[in-house]
Amino acid sequence: MITSLALTDFRSYASASLPVSGGAVVLHGPNGAGKTNLLEAISLLTPGKGLRGATAQEMGRREPGEAVGRAWAVMVTLHEDGEEVRLGTGVQTPGAARRIVRIDGETAPPGRLLDHLRPVWATPEQDRLFSDARAARLRFFDRLVFAADPDHAATVSAYEKALRERLRLLTDGAEGKPADPLWLDALEARLSEAGARAATARTRALVALQAGIDARGDRPFPQADLGLTGAAEEMAAAGADEADVVGMLGEGFVRARGRDAAAGRSLFGPHRSDLTAIHREKNRPAAEGSSGEQKALVLNLILAQVGRLAGQKAQPVLLLDEAPAHLDEVRRAALFDEIEALELQAFMTGTERSLFAALEGRAQFVSVEGGALFSPSPLVGEGGSRSETDEG
């Protein structure tokens, strides 16, 4: 459980510290006050770019006239098995491209963060997840897979690296520079192995998430029947051996060489897979639903994910940006009840405190105003002017 959060020169905050109680934390205040920045800070305590997908250079606070962001830092203190653990991340020099991670003051690989904390988030950008671009949907799903199976991130990264190298060879060949056939074979072997592992992990995760959704049938959230399109995932779902999936992908990459070279992009492989969803009650694709319906479907999926992670050593923390938006009063209350029933630590943002009325007396309320936090008396001192890239 997170017991404190501290920021230095991060986004709109020059310096901020927030003691955190267990359970739900409500961050309320006007647009641009810096609420989302706090969620983003927590989301960085996991491998990857966090809930905004921003680069490290974008996160440093800038005063007017400063060309690059300042060195910045985020730190949380956790209460874990009766002991305190400190997790931190940031950059040591202004404009640095790569952030470092520290655990109890010692530099550590980012993957070690998953031994302690597993943030799961929903943002307004996901309100149209099922009608959004396929690539965004697959990234969202891969993060759900990765949260429970940390090896999946390395698998996807290895696949994408090999895919880029293969495409470079093919496009160079299309420009009159013959591709080295041995190197191309080697890359496609790596692609096939990583792609088969990724497809298998996605299929396992889909089964677990669907079971979690089905177990929540009495909740006032719409249920989704999930699916994965893609030849590798369909083979894995049908029970094929991973070696057979590797063989199918290898043959497919060979057949696709000419087409990929001509198109200048890779048109075959598990990176082209997609997450599908059917609104069960209405028996229609989730993509045809309203923003409110899609948001409710996504939240149900997120809650199923949290339930899947709950039994692991590193407990999940839920980050919900503008969660009450597009939800009716019944579903808002149901969401809050679910967070409490699951004994989750959840950080939620909203422009109006009244949207969280059902949580009065059950949550920590923090007012966010211009880079300062009040709960109900000031918990931080110095605020800071917002950076040009801040969307808080």
ChimeraX attribute file (.defattr): number of C-alpha atoms within 10 A of each C-alpha:
attribute: neighborCount
match mode: 1-to-1
recipient: residues
	/A:1	23
	/A:2	22
	/A:3	15
	/A:4	16
	/A:5	21
	/A:6	21
	/A:7	23
	/A:8	20
	/A:9	22
	/A:10	30
	/A:11	31
	/A:12	33
	/A:13	28
	/A:14	23
	/A:15	19
	/A:16	23
	/A:17	19
	/A:18	19
	/A:19	14
	/A:20	20
	/A:21	14
	/A:22	14
	/A:23	19
	/A:24	23
	/A:25	20
	/A:26	22
	/A:27	27
	/A:28	25
	/A:29	20
	/A:30	15
	/A:31	15
	/A:32	18
	/A:33	22
	/A:34	26
	/A:35	31
	/A:36	25
	/A:37	23
	/A:38	26
	/A:39	25
	/A:40	24
	/A:41	24
	/A:42	26
	/A:43	23
	/A:44	24
	/A:45	28
	/A:46	23
	/A:47	19
	/A:48	15
	/A:49	15
	/A:50	18
	/A:51	21
	/A:52	15
	/A:53	10
	/A:54	13
	/A:55	15
	/A:56	20
	/A:57	19
	/A:58	20
	/A:59	27
	/A:60	30
	/A:61	28
	/A:62	27
	/A:63	17
	/A:64	10
	/A:65	6
	/A:66	10
	/A:67	10
	/A:68	16
	/A:69	24
	/A:70	25
	/A:71	22
	/A:72	27
	/A:73	22
	/A:74	24
	/A:75	23
	/A:76	23
	/A:77	19
	/A:78	20
	/A:79	14
	/A:80	15
	/A:81	9
	/A:82	7
	/A:83	7
	/A:84	14
	/A:85	18
	/A:86	18
	/A:87	25
	/A:88	26
	/A:89	23
	/A:90	26
	/A:91	21
	/A:92	14
	/A:93	14
	/A:94	17
	/A:95	18
	/A:96	19
	/A:97	11
	/A:98	13
	/A:99	19
	/A:100	15
	/A:101	26
	/A:102	19
	/A:103	18
	/A:104	12
	/A:105	11
	/A:106	10
	/A:107	12
	/A:108	16
	/A:109	11
	/A:110	18
	/A:111	16
	/A:112	17
	/A:113	20
	/A:114	21
	/A:115	13
	/A:116	21
	/A:117	23
	/A:118	26
	/A:119	22
	/A:120	22
	/A:121	25
	/A:122	20
	/A:123	18
	/A:124	15
	/A:125	12
	/A:126	19
	/A:127	23
	/A:128	21
	/A:129	22
	/A:130	24
	/A:131	18
	/A:132	13
	/A:133	11
	/A:134	17
	/A:135	14
	/A:136	16
	/A:137	19
	/A:138	21
	/A:139	14
	/A:140	17
	/A:141	16
	/A:142	20
	/A:143	17
	/A:144	23
	/A:145	23
	/A:146	22
	/A:147	23
	/A:148	20
	/A:149	16
	/A:150	16
	/A:151	15
	/A:152	23
	/A:153	19
	/A:154	14
	/A:155	19
	/A:156	21
	/A:157	12
	/A:158	16
	/A:159	25
	/A:160	16
	/A:161	13
	/A:162	21
	/A:163	19
	/A:164	14
	/A:165	14
	/A:166	25
	/A:167	19
	/A:168	16
	/A:169	19
	/A:170	25
	/A:171	21
	/A:172	15
	/A:173	16
	/A:174	17
	/A:175	10
	/A:176	8
	/A:177	11
	/A:178	12
	/A:179	16
	/A:180	11
	/A:181	10
	/A:182	9
	/A:183	13
	/A:184	20
	/A:185	15
	/A:186	13
	/A:187	21
	/A:188	24
	/A:189	19
	/A:190	19
	/A:191	27
	/A:192	27
	/A:193	20
	/A:194	23
	/A:195	28
	/A:196	30
	/A:197	24
	/A:198	24
	/A:199	28
	/A:200	24
	/A:201	20
	/A:202	25
	/A:203	22
	/A:204	14
	/A:205	21
	/A:206	20
	/A:207	13
	/A:208	16
	/A:209	24
	/A:210	19
	/A:211	13
	/A:212	20
	/A:213	24
	/A:214	14
	/A:215	11
	/A:216	16
	/A:217	11
	/A:218	9
	/A:219	14
	/A:220	15
	/A:221	21
	/A:222	22
	/A:223	24
	/A:224	26
	/A:225	16
	/A:226	18
	/A:227	18
	/A:228	19
	/A:229	13
	/A:230	17
	/A:231	19
	/A:232	28
	/A:233	27
	/A:234	18
	/A:235	19
	/A:236	21
	/A:237	18
	/A:238	10
	/A:239	10
	/A:240	14
	/A:241	12
	/A:242	18
	/A:243	13
	/A:244	14
	/A:245	23
	/A:246	21
	/A:247	14
	/A:248	16
	/A:249	24
	/A:250	21
	/A:251	13
	/A:252	16
	/A:253	23
	/A:254	12
	/A:255	12
	/A:256	14
	/A:257	19
	/A:258	15
	/A:259	14
	/A:260	19
	/A:261	21
	/A:262	14
	/A:263	12
	/A:264	15
	/A:265	15
	/A:266	20
	/A:267	15
	/A:268	18
	/A:269	22
	/A:270	23
	/A:271	20
	/A:272	14
	/A:273	20
	/A:274	20
	/A:275	22
	/A:276	19
	/A:277	19
	/A:278	20
	/A:279	20
	/A:280	14
	/A:281	10
	/A:282	12
	/A:283	10
	/A:284	13
	/A:285	16
	/A:286	25
	/A:287	18
	/A:288	14
	/A:289	18
	/A:290	14
	/A:291	21
	/A:292	16
	/A:293	20
	/A:294	25
	/A:295	28
	/A:296	25
	/A:297	25
	/A:298	24
	/A:299	21
	/A:300	23
	/A:301	22
	/A:302	21
	/A:303	22
	/A:304	21
	/A:305	23
	/A:306	27
	/A:307	17
	/A:308	18
	/A:309	20
	/A:310	18
	/A:311	10
	/A:312	12
	/A:313	14
	/A:314	18
	/A:315	20
	/A:316	26
	/A:317	24
	/A:318	24
	/A:319	25
	/A:320	22
	/A:321	22
	/A:322	20
	/A:323	22
	/A:324	23
	/A:325	16
	/A:326	18
	/A:327	17
	/A:328	12
	/A:329	14
	/A:330	10
	/A:331	16
	/A:332	22
	/A:333	18
	/A:334	16
	/A:335	22
	/A:336	18
	/A:337	14
	/A:338	14
	/A:339	17
	/A:340	17
	/A:341	9
	/A:342	13
	/A:343	13
	/A:344	20
	/A:345	20
	/A:346	22
	/A:347	23
	/A:348	24
	/A:349	28
	/A:350	22
	/A:351	19
	/A:352	15
	/A:353	17
	/A:354	11
	/A:355	19
	/A:356	21
	/A:357	13
	/A:358	15
	/A:359	20
	/A:360	12
	/A:361	8
	/A:362	13
	/A:363	19
	/A:364	18
	/A:365	20
	/A:366	24
	/A:367	22
	/A:368	23
	/A:369	17
	/A:370	18
	/A:371	24
	/A:372	23
	/A:373	26
	/A:374	16
	/A:375	15
	/A:376	10
	/A:377	9
	/A:378	12
	/A:379	14
	/A:380	18
	/A:381	13
	/A:382	11
	/A:383	17
	/A:384	19
	/A:385	15
	/A:386	23
	/A:387	21
	/A:388	14
	/A:389	15
	/A:390	19
	/A:391	16
	/A:392	19
